[in-house]
Amino acid sequence: MKTYNKLVRDKIPNIIKANGDIPYTRILSDEKEYLIALIDKLFEEAQELKDNPSLEELADVLEVIYAIGKKLGFTTNQIESARKEKKSLRGGFSNRVFLEKVDE
C-alpha cells in the first residue's frame, strides 16, 4: 500500500478504481485544513513545473491557483484583474531582471 496524504483532483479516486486499485479518501470539510492542503498542492505542482517545464504542468499550477482564489472568495476574473493591475504598477518578468543585492 502506498501512502499519499495529499489533495488530489476530484476524478482521481474513480481513475484509481478503474485501474483495479482501492483508494482510501476523506473529504476535507475543515476550511483551514482545505486551504492548507491547497497551498501544499501549489508547492507540489510548482516543483513538478520546475522539474518538467510544460504546458500540462503549468495548467496544473493554474488550476490550483484558481481553487485557492475560489476558496478565498475571488473569481478568476478578479485574480486576472489584480494580476494586470500589479503588472501595470510594478512590471512583469519579461525583462528577466534578477536582483542580486541592494546597498543601503
N, C-alpha and C positions, 0 to 999 in steps of 0.2 A: 504494500500500500504506500503510495506517495502522498506526502502532506504538502498542501499549498498555502493555506491560510491567507488568502488574498481575494480581493474583489475581482469578479470576472463578468464578462458580458452576459446579458440575460439568456441567450440561447446556448451557452456553453454546457449546462447540465444535460440538455437534450442531445447535444452532439456527443457527449461522453457516453450517454445511454445507447445511442445509435451505434457506437463503436463496441458495445458489449460490456462496458465497464459500469460500475456503480458509483455515482457521485454522492458525496455527503455534503450537504449545503445547509445554510441557515439564512434567513432574511435579516438584514441589519436594520432593525426598527429604531434603534437609538440614533438620534440625529447627529450627535457628536461623533459617535463611532463611524457612522457612514461618511461624514466629512473627512475624518482622518483616513479612512480606507481609500477615499477618492484621491486625496493628496498623496498617499503612499503609491497609489496606482500611477499617478502622474510621474513620480520619480522613476518607477519601473519602466513606464513607456518612454520616458526621456532617455534612460540608459539604453533601451533597445534601439532607439533612434540613433544614439551615439555609436552603437556597435554596428548598426546596419542602416545608414542613411538612405531612406527610400520613401516613396510616396505612401506606401502602406503603413509604415511606422509613423510618419508624420500625421496621417489620418487618425491613427490611434491616439496620439497626443492630443489632437484637436477634439476628438470625441470625449476624452476625459476632461479637458478644459471646459467644454460645453456643459458637461454633467456637473462640474463644480460650480459653474456660473448659475445653473438652474437651482442647485441646492442653496446657493446664496441669494436667490431671488432675482437673478438677472437673466434677460433674454439674450439670445445670440446677437440680436441687433444692438443691444446695449453694450455688449462686450466689444463688438466691432466699432461702435461709435467711440467708446473710450480709447480703444487702440488707435484710431485715426487721430483723435484729439491729442493724445500723448505724442504720437509721431510728429504731428504738426508743431508741438511745443518743444520737443527735445530731440527730434530726428528719429530715424530708423537705424538700421545696421548695415545698409548697403555700401557705405564708405569704408567698412572694415576697420574702424578706429579701435585700437587696442590700447587702453590706458595702462601704462606701466607704473607710474608713480606721480606724486604731486609734492613739490617743495612747499612747505608752509612756513 
